[in-house]
Amino acid sequence: MEVKILKVVRQGEAFSVQSSKNEAGSIQKCNIVLKELGGKFENEYVCAMLGNLAACRFYEGDVVMATLRFSTHEYQGQTFQEILVTDVVKLK
């Protein structure tokens, strides 16, 4: 996992997805785009926030400190990278 200070580019609405790890069989998820500080061409990350974090609202330009977990998985012969926000705090 990696802790980074990032700027919010945009955040989508939360939606429900199936989860075998949750007793209810589903969990809330939302996608958020975060960008490294420094300039126009800095790295951007499309991340997922799950569960209670999916209910947190951030707005374009908010500066946050976030813990990101990078992982990969294989599905139908293709490999995908996932970035999960495991903790996030808005900085003032």
PDB file of N, CA, C and O in Angstrom:
ATOM      1  N   MET A   1       0.840  -1.180   0.000  1.00  0.00           N
ATOM      2  CA  MET A   1       0.000   0.000   0.000  1.00  0.00           C
ATOM      3  C   MET A   1       0.883   1.240   0.000  1.00  0.00           C
ATOM      4  O   MET A   1       2.029   1.225   0.448  1.00  0.00           O
ATOM      5  N   GLU A   2       0.316   2.283  -0.507  1.00  0.00           N
ATOM      6  CA  GLU A   2       1.062   3.518  -0.655  1.00  0.00           C
ATOM      7  C   GLU A   2       0.198   4.692  -0.192  1.00  0.00           C
ATOM      8  O   GLU A   2      -0.978   4.769  -0.548  1.00  0.00           O
ATOM      9  N   VAL A   3       0.769   5.604   0.596  1.00  0.00           N
ATOM     10  CA  VAL A   3       0.054   6.797   1.041  1.00  0.00           C
ATOM     11  C   VAL A   3       0.512   7.961   0.175  1.00  0.00           C
ATOM     12  O   VAL A   3       1.711   8.188   0.010  1.00  0.00           O
ATOM     13  N   LYS A   4      -0.446   8.696  -0.377  1.00  0.00           N
ATOM     14  CA  LYS A   4      -0.128   9.809  -1.268  1.00  0.00           C
ATOM     15  C   LYS A   4      -1.001  11.008  -0.935  1.00  0.00           C
ATOM     16  O   LYS A   4      -2.121  10.860  -0.446  1.00  0.00           O
ATOM     17  N   ILE A   5      -0.477  12.197  -1.207  1.00  0.00           N
ATOM     18  CA  ILE A   5      -1.284  13.412  -1.153  1.00  0.00           C
ATOM     19  C   ILE A   5      -1.678  13.717  -2.585  1.00  0.00           C
ATOM     20  O   ILE A   5      -0.822  13.868  -3.456  1.00  0.00           O
ATOM     21  N   LEU A   6      -2.991  13.806  -2.827  1.00  0.00           N
ATOM     22  CA  LEU A   6      -3.536  13.895  -4.182  1.00  0.00           C
ATOM     23  C   LEU A   6      -4.642  14.933  -4.258  1.00  0.00           C
ATOM     24  O   LEU A   6      -5.198  15.348  -3.241  1.00  0.00           O
ATOM     25  N   LYS A   7      -4.952  15.345  -5.482  1.00  0.00           N
ATOM     26  CA  LYS A   7      -6.054  16.262  -5.728  1.00  0.00           C
ATOM     27  C   LYS A   7      -7.184  15.501  -6.412  1.00  0.00           C
ATOM     28  O   LYS A   7      -6.940  14.691  -7.306  1.00  0.00           O
ATOM     29  N   VAL A   8      -8.414  15.760  -5.993  1.00  0.00           N
ATOM     30  CA  VAL A   8      -9.581  15.106  -6.580  1.00  0.00           C
ATOM     31  C   VAL A   8      -9.873  15.740  -7.937  1.00  0.00           C
ATOM     32  O   VAL A   8     -10.005  16.960  -8.042  1.00  0.00           O
ATOM     33  N   VAL A   9      -9.973  14.917  -8.968  1.00  0.00           N
ATOM     34  CA  VAL A   9     -10.353  15.375 -10.309  1.00  0.00           C
ATOM     35  C   VAL A   9     -11.862  15.265 -10.472  1.00  0.00           C
ATOM     36  O   VAL A   9     -12.515  16.201 -10.933  1.00  0.00           O
ATOM     37  N   ARG A  10     -12.419  14.099 -10.087  1.00  0.00           N
ATOM     38  CA  ARG A  10     -13.871  13.904 -10.107  1.00  0.00           C
ATOM     39  C   ARG A  10     -14.218  12.641  -9.345  1.00  0.00           C
ATOM     40  O   ARG A  10     -13.372  11.773  -9.130  1.00  0.00           O
ATOM     41  N   GLN A  11     -15.477  12.553  -8.939  1.00  0.00           N
ATOM     42  CA  GLN A  11     -15.966  11.379  -8.227  1.00  0.00           C
ATOM     43  C   GLN A  11     -17.342  11.025  -8.757  1.00  0.00           C
ATOM     44  O   GLN A  11     -18.187  11.900  -8.944  1.00  0.00           O
ATOM     45  N   GLY A  12     -17.567   9.746  -8.998  1.00  0.00           N
ATOM     46  CA  GLY A  12     -18.861   9.275  -9.469  1.00  0.00           C
ATOM     47  C   GLY A  12     -19.802   8.995  -8.311  1.00  0.00           C
ATOM     48  O   GLY A  12     -19.419   9.079  -7.144  1.00  0.00           O
ATOM     49  N   GLU A  13     -21.033   8.663  -8.652  1.00  0.00           N
ATOM     50  CA  GLU A  13     -22.041   8.312  -7.655  1.00  0.00           C
ATOM     51  C   GLU A  13     -21.815   6.886  -7.162  1.00  0.00           C
ATOM     52  O   GLU A  13     -21.303   6.039  -7.894  1.00  0.00           O
ATOM     53  N   ALA A  14     -22.195   6.636  -5.936  1.00  0.00           N
ATOM     54  CA  ALA A  14     -22.088   5.291  -5.372  1.00  0.00           C
ATOM     55  C   ALA A  14     -23.150   4.385  -6.000  1.00  0.00           C
ATOM     56  O   ALA A  14     -24.259   4.824  -6.304  1.00  0.00           O
ATOM     57  N   PHE A  15     -22.789   3.117  -6.188  1.00  0.00           N
ATOM     58  CA  PHE A  15     -23.729   2.131  -6.715  1.00  0.00           C
ATOM     59  C   PHE A  15     -23.451   0.796  -6.034  1.00  0.00           C
ATOM     60  O   PHE A  15     -22.395   0.610  -5.430  1.00  0.00           O
ATOM     61  N   SER A  16     -24.378  -0.110  -6.129  1.00  0.00           N
ATOM     62  CA  SER A  16     -24.278  -1.398  -5.461  1.00  0.00           C
ATOM     63  C   SER A  16     -23.669  -2.441  -6.397  1.00  0.00           C
ATOM     64  O   SER A  16     -24.039  -2.516  -7.569  1.00  0.00           O
ATOM     65  N   VAL A  17     -22.736  -3.244  -5.883  1.00  0.00           N
ATOM     66  CA  VAL A  17     -22.127  -4.335  -6.646  1.00  0.00           C
ATOM     67  C   VAL A  17     -22.197  -5.612  -5.820  1.00  0.00           C
ATOM     68  O   VAL A  17     -22.245  -5.566  -4.590  1.00  0.00           O
ATOM     69  N   GLN A  18     -22.203  -6.749  -6.504  1.00  0.00           N
ATOM     70  CA  GLN A  18     -22.228  -8.026  -5.814  1.00  0.00           C
ATOM     71  C   GLN A  18     -20.900  -8.271  -5.113  1.00  0.00           C
ATOM     72  O   GLN A  18     -19.834  -7.941  -5.632  1.00  0.00           O
ATOM     73  N   SER A  19     -20.989  -8.863  -3.911  1.00  0.00           N
ATOM     74  CA  SER A  19     -19.783  -9.173  -3.156  1.00  0.00           C
ATOM     75  C   SER A  19     -19.991 -10.450  -2.368  1.00  0.00           C
ATOM     76  O   SER A  19     -20.924 -10.558  -1.572  1.00  0.00           O
ATOM     77  N   SER A  20     -19.118 -11.410  -2.596  1.00  0.00           N
ATOM     78  CA  SER A  20     -19.197 -12.664  -1.845  1.00  0.00           C
ATOM     79  C   SER A  20     -18.620 -12.498  -0.436  1.00  0.00           C
ATOM     80  O   SER A  20     -18.806 -13.365   0.418  1.00  0.00           O
ATOM     81  N   LYS A  21     -17.923 -11.388  -0.194  1.00  0.00           N
ATOM     82  CA  LYS A  21     -17.305 -11.134   1.109  1.00  0.00           C
ATOM     83  C   LYS A  21     -18.270 -10.471   2.091  1.00  0.00           C
ATOM     84  O   LYS A  21     -18.000 -10.433   3.292  1.00  0.00           O
ATOM     85  N   ASN A  22     -19.393  -9.947   1.592  1.00  0.00           N
ATOM     86  CA  ASN A  22     -20.356  -9.256   2.440  1.00  0.00           C
ATOM     87  C   ASN A  22     -21.547 -10.166   2.695  1.00  0.00           C
ATOM     88  O   ASN A  22     -22.019 -10.842   1.781  1.00  0.00           O
ATOM     89  N   GLU A  23     -22.041 -10.191   3.939  1.00  0.00           N
ATOM     90  CA  GLU A  23     -23.172 -11.051   4.300  1.00  0.00           C
ATOM     91  C   GLU A  23     -24.424 -10.736   3.484  1.00  0.00           C
ATOM     92  O   GLU A  23     -25.194 -11.637   3.153  1.00  0.00           O
ATOM     93  N   ALA A  24     -24.624  -9.473   3.165  1.00  0.00           N
ATOM     94  CA  ALA A  24     -25.807  -9.069   2.402  1.00  0.00           C
ATOM     95  C   ALA A  24     -25.693  -9.438   0.923  1.00  0.00           C
ATOM     96  O   ALA A  24     -26.686  -9.386   0.197  1.00  0.00           O
ATOM     97  N   GLY A  25     -24.520  -9.802   0.480  1.00  0.00           N
ATOM     98  CA  GLY A  25     -24.319 -10.189  -0.908  1.00  0.00           C
ATOM     99  C   GLY A  25     -23.998  -9.038  -1.842  1.00  0.00           C
ATOM    100  O   GLY A  25     -23.742  -9.250  -3.027  1.00  0.00           O
ATOM    101  N   SER A  26     -24.012  -7.803  -1.310  1.00  0.00           N
ATOM    102  CA  SER A  26     -23.654  -6.647  -2.133  1.00  0.00           C
ATOM    103  C   SER A  26     -22.951  -5.608  -1.257  1.00  0.00           C
ATOM    104  O   SER A  26     -23.030  -5.646  -0.029  1.00  0.00           O
ATOM    105  N   ILE A  27     -22.267  -4.688  -1.923  1.00  0.00           N
ATOM    106  CA  ILE A  27     -21.534  -3.633  -1.235  1.00  0.00           C
ATOM    107  C   ILE A  27     -21.603  -2.371  -2.082  1.00  0.00           C
ATOM    108  O   ILE A  27     -21.730  -2.449  -3.303  1.00  0.00           O
ATOM    109  N   GLN A  28     -21.522  -1.217  -1.447  1.00  0.00           N
ATOM    110  CA  GLN A  28     -21.518   0.054  -2.169  1.00  0.00           C
ATOM    111  C   GLN A  28     -20.125   0.303  -2.740  1.00  0.00           C
ATOM    112  O   GLN A  28     -19.117  -0.016  -2.109  1.00  0.00           O
ATOM    113  N   LYS A  29     -20.083   0.873  -3.935  1.00  0.00           N
ATOM    114  CA  LYS A  29     -18.821   1.180  -4.609  1.00  0.00           C
ATOM    115  C   LYS A  29     -18.971   2.509  -5.327  1.00  0.00           C
ATOM    116  O   LYS A  29     -20.038   2.813  -5.860  1.00  0.00           O
ATOM    117  N   CYS A  30     -17.922   3.293  -5.344  1.00  0.00           N
ATOM    118  CA  CYS A  30     -17.903   4.473  -6.208  1.00  0.00           C
ATOM    119  C   CYS A  30     -16.489   4.630  -6.749  1.00  0.00           C
ATOM    120  O   CYS A  30     -15.519   4.197  -6.126  1.00  0.00           O
ATOM    121  N   ASN A  31     -16.388   5.247  -7.899  1.00  0.00           N
ATOM    122  CA  ASN A  31     -15.095   5.486  -8.540  1.00  0.00           C
ATOM    123  C   ASN A  31     -14.693   6.938  -8.325  1.00  0.00           C
ATOM    124  O   ASN A  31     -15.531   7.840  -8.323  1.00  0.00           O
ATOM    125  N   ILE A  32     -13.403   7.140  -8.145  1.00  0.00           N
ATOM    126  CA  ILE A  32     -12.876   8.486  -7.945  1.00  0.00           C
ATOM    127  C   ILE A  32     -11.576   8.608  -8.738  1.00  0.00           C
ATOM    128  O   ILE A  32     -10.783   7.668  -8.793  1.00  0.00           O
ATOM    129  N   VAL A  33     -11.368   9.755  -9.340  1.00  0.00           N
ATOM    130  CA  VAL A  33     -10.131  10.023 -10.088  1.00  0.00           C
ATOM    131  C   VAL A  33      -9.299  10.982  -9.248  1.00  0.00           C
ATOM    132  O   VAL A  33      -9.749  12.071  -8.892  1.00  0.00           O
ATOM    133  N   LEU A  34      -8.072  10.555  -8.937  1.00  0.00           N
ATOM    134  CA  LEU A  34      -7.153  11.341  -8.112  1.00  0.00           C
ATOM    135  C   LEU A  34      -5.895  11.644  -8.913  1.00  0.00           C
ATOM    136  O   LEU A  34      -5.441  10.824  -9.710  1.00  0.00           O
ATOM    137  N   LYS A  35      -5.333  12.843  -8.690  1.00  0.00           N
ATOM    138  CA  LYS A  35      -4.161  13.283  -9.453  1.00  0.00           C
ATOM    139  C   LYS A  35      -3.068  13.739  -8.499  1.00  0.00           C
ATOM    140  O   LYS A  35      -3.339  14.394  -7.492  1.00  0.00           O
ATOM    141  N   GLU A  36      -1.826  13.384  -8.828  1.00  0.00           N
ATOM    142  CA  GLU A  36      -0.695  13.849  -8.040  1.00  0.00           C
ATOM    143  C   GLU A  36      -0.553  15.357  -8.173  1.00  0.00           C
ATOM    144  O   GLU A  36      -0.885  15.931  -9.210  1.00  0.00           O
ATOM    145  N   LEU A  37      -0.060  15.991  -7.125  1.00  0.00           N
ATOM    146  CA  LEU A  37       0.149  17.437  -7.145  1.00  0.00           C
ATOM    147  C   LEU A  37       1.375  17.781  -7.977  1.00  0.00           C
ATOM    148  O   LEU A  37       2.301  16.978  -8.092  1.00  0.00           O
ATOM    149  N   GLY A  38       1.378  18.971  -8.554  1.00  0.00           N
ATOM    150  CA  GLY A  38       2.578  19.414  -9.248  1.00  0.00           C
ATOM    151  C   GLY A  38       2.352  20.065 -10.587  1.00  0.00           C
ATOM    152  O   GLY A  38       3.101  20.970 -10.955  1.00  0.00           O
ATOM    153  N   GLY A  39       1.359  19.647 -11.324  1.00  0.00           N
ATOM    154  CA  GLY A  39       1.177  20.260 -12.634  1.00  0.00           C
ATOM    155  C   GLY A  39       0.155  19.540 -13.471  1.00  0.00           C
ATOM    156  O   GLY A  39      -0.489  18.584 -13.041  1.00  0.00           O
ATOM    157  N   LYS A  40       0.030  20.038 -14.689  1.00  0.00           N
ATOM    158  CA  LYS A  40      -0.982  19.568 -15.627  1.00  0.00           C
ATOM    159  C   LYS A  40      -0.796  18.111 -16.039  1.00  0.00           C
ATOM    160  O   LYS A  40      -1.781  17.413 -16.281  1.00  0.00           O
ATOM    161  N   PHE A  41       0.441  17.643 -16.123  1.00  0.00           N
ATOM    162  CA  PHE A  41       0.717  16.317 -16.672  1.00  0.00           C
ATOM    163  C   PHE A  41       1.133  15.296 -15.611  1.00  0.00           C
ATOM    164  O   PHE A  41       1.798  14.311 -15.934  1.00  0.00           O
ATOM    165  N   GLU A  42       0.752  15.518 -14.357  1.00  0.00           N
ATOM    166  CA  GLU A  42       1.095  14.575 -13.293  1.00  0.00           C
ATOM    167  C   GLU A  42       0.265  13.297 -13.427  1.00  0.00           C
ATOM    168  O   GLU A  42      -0.742  13.278 -14.136  1.00  0.00           O
ATOM    169  N   ASN A  43       0.685  12.243 -12.752  1.00  0.00           N
ATOM    170  CA  ASN A  43      -0.009  10.959 -12.798  1.00  0.00           C
ATOM    171  C   ASN A  43      -1.421  11.072 -12.237  1.00  0.00           C
ATOM    172  O   ASN A  43      -1.654  11.773 -11.252  1.00  0.00           O
ATOM    173  N   GLU A  44      -2.365  10.371 -12.876  1.00  0.00           N
ATOM    174  CA  GLU A  44      -3.739  10.282 -12.399  1.00  0.00           C
ATOM    175  C   GLU A  44      -4.056   8.824 -12.126  1.00  0.00           C
ATOM    176  O   GLU A  44      -3.524   7.927 -12.779  1.00  0.00           O
ATOM    177  N   TYR A  45      -4.930   8.597 -11.151  1.00  0.00           N
ATOM    178  CA  TYR A  45      -5.321   7.257 -10.760  1.00  0.00           C
ATOM    179  C   TYR A  45      -6.846   7.164 -10.744  1.00  0.00           C
ATOM    180  O   TYR A  45      -7.512   7.995 -10.127  1.00  0.00           O
ATOM    181  N   VAL A  46      -7.396   6.161 -11.416  1.00  0.00           N
ATOM    182  CA  VAL A  46      -8.825   5.872 -11.339  1.00  0.00           C
ATOM    183  C   VAL A  46      -8.962   4.799 -10.273  1.00  0.00           C
ATOM    184  O   VAL A  46      -8.487   3.677 -10.450  1.00  0.00           O
ATOM    185  N   CYS A  47      -9.606   5.139  -9.177  1.00  0.00           N
ATOM    186  CA  CYS A  47      -9.648   4.273  -7.997  1.00  0.00           C
ATOM    187  C   CYS A  47     -11.081   3.914  -7.643  1.00  0.00           C
ATOM    188  O   CYS A  47     -12.028   4.588  -8.048  1.00  0.00           O
ATOM    189  N   ALA A  48     -11.221   2.844  -6.882  1.00  0.00           N
ATOM    190  CA  ALA A  48     -12.511   2.434  -6.339  1.00  0.00           C
ATOM    191  C   ALA A  48     -12.504   2.682  -4.840  1.00  0.00           C
ATOM    192  O   ALA A  48     -11.487   2.494  -4.172  1.00  0.00           O
ATOM    193  N   MET A  49     -13.647   3.106  -4.319  1.00  0.00           N
ATOM    194  CA  MET A  49     -13.864   3.207  -2.882  1.00  0.00           C
ATOM    195  C   MET A  49     -15.050   2.300  -2.563  1.00  0.00           C
ATOM    196  O   MET A  49     -16.087   2.373  -3.222  1.00  0.00           O
ATOM    197  N   LEU A  50     -14.896   1.447  -1.553  1.00  0.00           N
ATOM    198  CA  LEU A  50     -15.909   0.449  -1.227  1.00  0.00           C
ATOM    199  C   LEU A  50     -16.507   0.687   0.154  1.00  0.00           C
ATOM    200  O   LEU A  50     -15.889   1.317   1.012  1.00  0.00           O
ATOM    201  N   GLY A  51     -17.725   0.169   0.357  1.00  0.00           N
ATOM    202  CA  GLY A  51     -18.374   0.207   1.669  1.00  0.00           C
ATOM    203  C   GLY A  51     -18.645   1.621   2.147  1.00  0.00           C
ATOM    204  O   GLY A  51     -19.182   2.444   1.405  1.00  0.00           O
ATOM    205  N   ASN A  52     -18.271   1.904   3.398  1.00  0.00           N
ATOM    206  CA  ASN A  52     -18.516   3.223   3.985  1.00  0.00           C
ATOM    207  C   ASN A  52     -17.774   4.338   3.254  1.00  0.00           C
ATOM    208  O   ASN A  52     -18.257   5.469   3.202  1.00  0.00           O
ATOM    209  N   LEU A  53     -16.611   4.033   2.693  1.00  0.00           N
ATOM    210  CA  LEU A  53     -15.861   5.056   1.950  1.00  0.00           C
ATOM    211  C   LEU A  53     -16.624   5.517   0.714  1.00  0.00           C
ATOM    212  O   LEU A  53     -16.487   6.666   0.293  1.00  0.00           O
ATOM    213  N   ALA A  54     -17.430   4.627   0.127  1.00  0.00           N
ATOM    214  CA  ALA A  54     -18.194   4.986  -1.070  1.00  0.00           C
ATOM    215  C   ALA A  54     -19.212   6.084  -0.781  1.00  0.00           C
ATOM    216  O   ALA A  54     -19.633   6.794  -1.694  1.00  0.00           O
ATOM    217  N   ALA A  55     -19.609   6.229   0.482  1.00  0.00           N
ATOM    218  CA  ALA A  55     -20.583   7.259   0.860  1.00  0.00           C
ATOM    219  C   ALA A  55     -19.920   8.616   1.080  1.00  0.00           C
ATOM    220  O   ALA A  55     -20.615   9.631   1.139  1.00  0.00           O
ATOM    221  N   CYS A  56     -18.587   8.658   1.203  1.00  0.00           N
ATOM    222  CA  CYS A  56     -17.873   9.926   1.400  1.00  0.00           C
ATOM    223  C   CYS A  56     -17.902  10.738   0.102  1.00  0.00           C
ATOM    224  O   CYS A  56     -17.685  10.190  -0.979  1.00  0.00           O
ATOM    225  N   ARG A  57     -18.165  12.022   0.208  1.00  0.00           N
ATOM    226  CA  ARG A  57     -18.218  12.886  -0.979  1.00  0.00           C
ATOM    227  C   ARG A  57     -17.032  13.830  -0.983  1.00  0.00           C
ATOM    228  O   ARG A  57     -16.747  14.510   0.003  1.00  0.00           O
ATOM    229  N   PHE A  58     -16.347  13.856  -2.118  1.00  0.00           N
ATOM    230  CA  PHE A  58     -15.258  14.791  -2.346  1.00  0.00           C
ATOM    231  C   PHE A  58     -15.560  15.539  -3.631  1.00  0.00           C
ATOM    232  O   PHE A  58     -16.298  15.054  -4.489  1.00  0.00           O
ATOM    233  N   TYR A  59     -14.986  16.716  -3.755  1.00  0.00           N
ATOM    234  CA  TYR A  59     -15.296  17.574  -4.890  1.00  0.00           C
ATOM    235  C   TYR A  59     -14.026  17.954  -5.637  1.00  0.00           C
ATOM    236  O   TYR A  59     -12.930  17.927  -5.079  1.00  0.00           O
ATOM    237  N   GLU A  60     -14.189  18.305  -6.898  1.00  0.00           N
ATOM    238  CA  GLU A  60     -13.064  18.687  -7.743  1.00  0.00           C
ATOM    239  C   GLU A  60     -12.216  19.738  -7.040  1.00  0.00           C
ATOM    240  O   GLU A  60     -12.731  20.751  -6.567  1.00  0.00           O
ATOM    241  N   GLY A  61     -10.917  19.488  -6.975  1.00  0.00           N
ATOM    242  CA  GLY A  61      -9.994  20.426  -6.345  1.00  0.00           C
ATOM    243  C   GLY A  61      -9.698  20.126  -4.887  1.00  0.00           C
ATOM    244  O   GLY A  61      -8.733  20.663  -4.342  1.00  0.00           O
ATOM    245  N   ASP A  62     -10.502  19.277  -4.228  1.00  0.00           N
ATOM    246  CA  ASP A  62     -10.195  18.886  -2.847  1.00  0.00           C
ATOM    247  C   ASP A  62      -8.828  18.215  -2.811  1.00  0.00           C
ATOM    248  O   ASP A  62      -8.495  17.426  -3.695  1.00  0.00           O
ATOM    249  N   VAL A  63      -8.043  18.528  -1.793  1.00  0.00           N
ATOM    250  CA  VAL A  63      -6.757  17.867  -1.591  1.00  0.00           C
ATOM    251  C   VAL A  63      -6.953  16.835  -0.495  1.00  0.00           C
ATOM    252  O   VAL A  63      -7.459  17.147   0.583  1.00  0.00           O
ATOM    253  N   VAL A  64      -6.548  15.599  -0.780  1.00  0.00           N
ATOM    254  CA  VAL A  64      -6.757  14.498   0.155  1.00  0.00           C
ATOM    255  C   VAL A  64      -5.464  13.724   0.371  1.00  0.00           C
ATOM    256  O   VAL A  64      -4.570  13.733  -0.475  1.00  0.00           O
ATOM    257  N   MET A  65      -5.379  13.061   1.509  1.00  0.00           N
ATOM    258  CA  MET A  65      -4.330  12.091   1.752  1.00  0.00           C
ATOM    259  C   MET A  65      -5.008  10.734   1.690  1.00  0.00           C
ATOM    260  O   MET A  65      -5.945  10.471   2.444  1.00  0.00           O
ATOM    261  N   ALA A  66      -4.540   9.870   0.799  1.00  0.00           N
ATOM    262  CA  ALA A  66      -5.204   8.595   0.572  1.00  0.00           C
ATOM    263  C   ALA A  66      -4.208   7.448   0.601  1.00  0.00           C
ATOM    264  O   ALA A  66      -3.067   7.574   0.157  1.00  0.00           O
ATOM    265  N   THR A  67      -4.673   6.327   1.137  1.00  0.00           N
ATOM    266  CA  THR A  67      -3.910   5.085   1.089  1.00  0.00           C
ATOM    267  C   THR A  67      -4.445   4.275  -0.082  1.00  0.00           C
ATOM    268  O   THR A  67      -5.630   3.945  -0.126  1.00  0.00           O
ATOM    269  N   LEU A  68      -3.572   3.957  -1.031  1.00  0.00           N
ATOM    270  CA  LEU A  68      -3.961   3.237  -2.235  1.00  0.00           C
ATOM    271  C   LEU A  68      -3.373   1.829  -2.206  1.00  0.00           C
ATOM    272  O   LEU A  68      -2.206   1.636  -1.866  1.00  0.00           O
ATOM    273  N   ARG A  69      -4.200   0.851  -2.570  1.00  0.00           N
ATOM    274  CA  ARG A  69      -3.721  -0.530  -2.692  1.00  0.00           C
ATOM    275  C   ARG A  69      -3.785  -0.911  -4.165  1.00  0.00           C
ATOM    276  O   ARG A  69      -4.860  -0.909  -4.766  1.00  0.00           O
ATOM    277  N   PHE A  70      -2.646  -1.233  -4.739  1.00  0.00           N
ATOM    278  CA  PHE A  70      -2.539  -1.613  -6.143  1.00  0.00           C
ATOM    279  C   PHE A  70      -2.557  -3.139  -6.237  1.00  0.00           C
ATOM    280  O   PHE A  70      -1.831  -3.818  -5.511  1.00  0.00           O
ATOM    281  N   SER A  71      -3.386  -3.673  -7.131  1.00  0.00           N
ATOM    282  CA  SER A  71      -3.431  -5.123  -7.313  1.00  0.00           C
ATOM    283  C   SER A  71      -3.807  -5.425  -8.763  1.00  0.00           C
ATOM    284  O   SER A  71      -4.241  -4.545  -9.506  1.00  0.00           O
ATOM    285  N   THR A  72      -3.630  -6.684  -9.143  1.00  0.00           N
ATOM    286  CA  THR A  72      -4.041  -7.138 -10.466  1.00  0.00           C
ATOM    287  C   THR A  72      -4.874  -8.401 -10.307  1.00  0.00           C
ATOM    288  O   THR A  72      -4.759  -9.124  -9.317  1.00  0.00           O
ATOM    289  N   HIS A  73      -5.711  -8.648 -11.300  1.00  0.00           N
ATOM    290  CA  HIS A  73      -6.456  -9.903 -11.330  1.00  0.00           C
ATOM    291  C   HIS A  73      -6.663 -10.307 -12.781  1.00  0.00           C
ATOM    292  O   HIS A  73      -6.611  -9.483 -13.694  1.00  0.00           O
ATOM    293  N   GLU A  74      -6.895 -11.578 -12.960  1.00  0.00           N
ATOM    294  CA  GLU A  74      -7.113 -12.107 -14.290  1.00  0.00           C
ATOM    295  C   GLU A  74      -8.582 -12.466 -14.455  1.00  0.00           C
ATOM    296  O   GLU A  74      -9.192 -13.033 -13.549  1.00  0.00           O
ATOM    297  N   TYR A  75      -9.152 -12.136 -15.612  1.00  0.00           N
ATOM    298  CA  TYR A  75     -10.546 -12.451 -15.911  1.00  0.00           C
ATOM    299  C   TYR A  75     -10.658 -12.770 -17.390  1.00  0.00           C
ATOM    300  O   TYR A  75     -10.314 -11.947 -18.238  1.00  0.00           O
ATOM    301  N   GLN A  76     -11.134 -13.948 -17.692  1.00  0.00           N
ATOM    302  CA  GLN A  76     -11.316 -14.415 -19.059  1.00  0.00           C
ATOM    303  C   GLN A  76     -10.064 -14.206 -19.908  1.00  0.00           C
ATOM    304  O   GLN A  76     -10.133 -13.727 -21.041  1.00  0.00           O
ATOM    305  N   GLY A  77      -8.916 -14.578 -19.331  1.00  0.00           N
ATOM    306  CA  GLY A  77      -7.658 -14.529 -20.061  1.00  0.00           C
ATOM    307  C   GLY A  77      -7.016 -13.162 -20.162  1.00  0.00           C
ATOM    308  O   GLY A  77      -5.963 -13.028 -20.786  1.00  0.00           O
ATOM    309  N   GLN A  78      -7.621 -12.132 -19.563  1.00  0.00           N
ATOM    310  CA  GLN A  78      -7.036 -10.792 -19.589  1.00  0.00           C
ATOM    311  C   GLN A  78      -6.642 -10.383 -18.179  1.00  0.00           C
ATOM    312  O   GLN A  78      -7.279 -10.794 -17.210  1.00  0.00           O
ATOM    313  N   THR A  79      -5.597  -9.579 -18.062  1.00  0.00           N
ATOM    314  CA  THR A  79      -5.128  -9.093 -16.772  1.00  0.00           C
ATOM    315  C   THR A  79      -5.550  -7.641 -16.601  1.00  0.00           C
ATOM    316  O   THR A  79      -5.391  -6.825 -17.509  1.00  0.00           O
ATOM    317  N   PHE A  80      -6.091  -7.326 -15.420  1.00  0.00           N
ATOM    318  CA  PHE A  80      -6.565  -5.983 -15.106  1.00  0.00           C
ATOM    319  C   PHE A  80      -5.876  -5.481 -13.849  1.00  0.00           C
ATOM    320  O   PHE A  80      -5.606  -6.251 -12.928  1.00  0.00           O
ATOM    321  N   GLN A  81      -5.593  -4.186 -13.818  1.00  0.00           N
ATOM    322  CA  GLN A  81      -5.055  -3.561 -12.611  1.00  0.00           C
ATOM    323  C   GLN A  81      -6.190  -2.868 -11.882  1.00  0.00           C
ATOM    324  O   GLN A  81      -7.045  -2.232 -12.498  1.00  0.00           O
ATOM    325  N   GLU A  82      -6.187  -3.000 -10.565  1.00  0.00           N
ATOM    326  CA  GLU A  82      -7.173  -2.320  -9.738  1.00  0.00           C
ATOM    327  C   GLU A  82      -6.443  -1.445  -8.735  1.00  0.00           C
ATOM    328  O   GLU A  82      -5.381  -1.808  -8.229  1.00  0.00           O
ATOM    329  N   ILE A  83      -7.030  -0.285  -8.454  1.00  0.00           N
ATOM    330  CA  ILE A  83      -6.505   0.586  -7.412  1.00  0.00           C
ATOM    331  C   ILE A  83      -7.653   0.835  -6.445  1.00  0.00           C
ATOM    332  O   ILE A  83      -8.693   1.373  -6.825  1.00  0.00           O
ATOM    333  N   LEU A  84      -7.457   0.443  -5.203  1.00  0.00           N
ATOM    334  CA  LEU A  84      -8.481   0.561  -4.182  1.00  0.00           C
ATOM    335  C   LEU A  84      -8.046   1.595  -3.159  1.00  0.00           C
ATOM    336  O   LEU A  84      -6.927   1.535  -2.649  1.00  0.00           O
ATOM    337  N   VAL A  85      -8.920   2.540  -2.857  1.00  0.00           N
ATOM    338  CA  VAL A  85      -8.674   3.490  -1.776  1.00  0.00           C
ATOM    339  C   VAL A  85      -9.093   2.801  -0.486  1.00  0.00           C
ATOM    340  O   VAL A  85     -10.268   2.481  -0.304  1.00  0.00           O
ATOM    341  N   THR A  86      -8.133   2.569   0.414  1.00  0.00           N
ATOM    342  CA  THR A  86      -8.460   1.896   1.666  1.00  0.00           C
ATOM    343  C   THR A  86      -8.677   2.878   2.808  1.00  0.00           C
ATOM    344  O   THR A  86      -9.281   2.521   3.819  1.00  0.00           O
ATOM    345  N   ASP A  87      -8.193   4.118   2.663  1.00  0.00           N
ATOM    346  CA  ASP A  87      -8.416   5.171   3.646  1.00  0.00           C
ATOM    347  C   ASP A  87      -8.211   6.501   2.937  1.00  0.00           C
ATOM    348  O   ASP A  87      -7.351   6.628   2.066  1.00  0.00           O
ATOM    349  N   VAL A  88      -9.007   7.485   3.319  1.00  0.00           N
ATOM    350  CA  VAL A  88      -8.875   8.802   2.693  1.00  0.00           C
ATOM    351  C   VAL A  88      -9.308   9.877   3.694  1.00  0.00           C
ATOM    352  O   VAL A  88     -10.306   9.729   4.399  1.00  0.00           O
ATOM    353  N   VAL A  89      -8.527  10.966   3.734  1.00  0.00           N
ATOM    354  CA  VAL A  89      -8.804  12.085   4.630  1.00  0.00           C
ATOM    355  C   VAL A  89      -8.654  13.368   3.829  1.00  0.00           C
ATOM    356  O   VAL A  89      -7.653  13.562   3.139  1.00  0.00           O
ATOM    357  N   LYS A  90      -9.652  14.246   3.920  1.00  0.00           N
ATOM    358  CA  LYS A  90      -9.556  15.546   3.244  1.00  0.00           C
ATOM    359  C   LYS A  90      -8.652  16.450   4.052  1.00  0.00           C
ATOM    360  O   LYS A  90      -8.801  16.559   5.269  1.00  0.00           O
ATOM    361  N   LEU A  91      -7.699  17.111   3.370  1.00  0.00           N
ATOM    362  CA  LEU A  91      -6.787  18.053   4.019  1.00  0.00           C
ATOM    363  C   LEU A  91      -7.362  19.448   3.897  1.00  0.00           C
ATOM    364  O   LEU A  91      -7.994  19.786   2.896  1.00  0.00           O
ATOM    365  N   LYS A  92      -7.141  20.246   4.909  1.00  0.00           N
ATOM    366  CA  LYS A  92      -7.678  21.624   4.896  1.00  0.00           C
ATOM    367  C   LYS A  92      -6.698  22.588   4.315  1.00  0.00           C
ATOM    368  O   LYS A  92      -6.983  23.782   4.228  1.00  0.00           O
TER     369      LYS A  92
END
